[in-house]
Amino acid sequence: MRLKDFAARNIGPETLARLVREGIVVRPARGLYRLADQSADARRTLAEAAVLVPKGVVCLVSALQFHGLTLQMPSSVWMAIERTAWRPRIDYPPIRFVRFTGSALTEGIERHRIEGVAVAITDPARTVVDCFRYRAKVGIDVAMEGLRESLRRRKATSDQLWRYATKARIWPTMKPYVEAVANDT
């Protein structure tokens, strides 16, 4: 929660400071608070990142992990922000930023409620295409795992992958991988 969330519930800054001193509430990052008995997990970390970067979109390996398309546990939350946007300085949770422009930041985005927070996350097909687009950063093995699992679990179709890859202009690069995995399954 943020300070404004406490204020909406008629909890003032003095009361919040007292709750932090008493150890009932912890402050993992500037402007971010949570109950002390709540442990950090992957989903909560996504919600915390979404609170701190409200216009950001969870993407790449973090989105693969959210959709259950990889066994990778990213050490940072991957978030996309507008190309010209100011890059926030955040110590916790660790966030790796990538820059998207125009429709790349709005198309193929799903909103999920996590811990009461609306979190923007790329859909499975879009996530796989983005992993191929940023394969130098995430690794081709991660992109292949996401592709294989998305087709095997029917979370994405070849047509959806083609549509996103064509818009991203990477279909010629991605096509042999999609065909190989589609023939394999």
Disulfide bonds with the S-S distance in Angstrom:
none
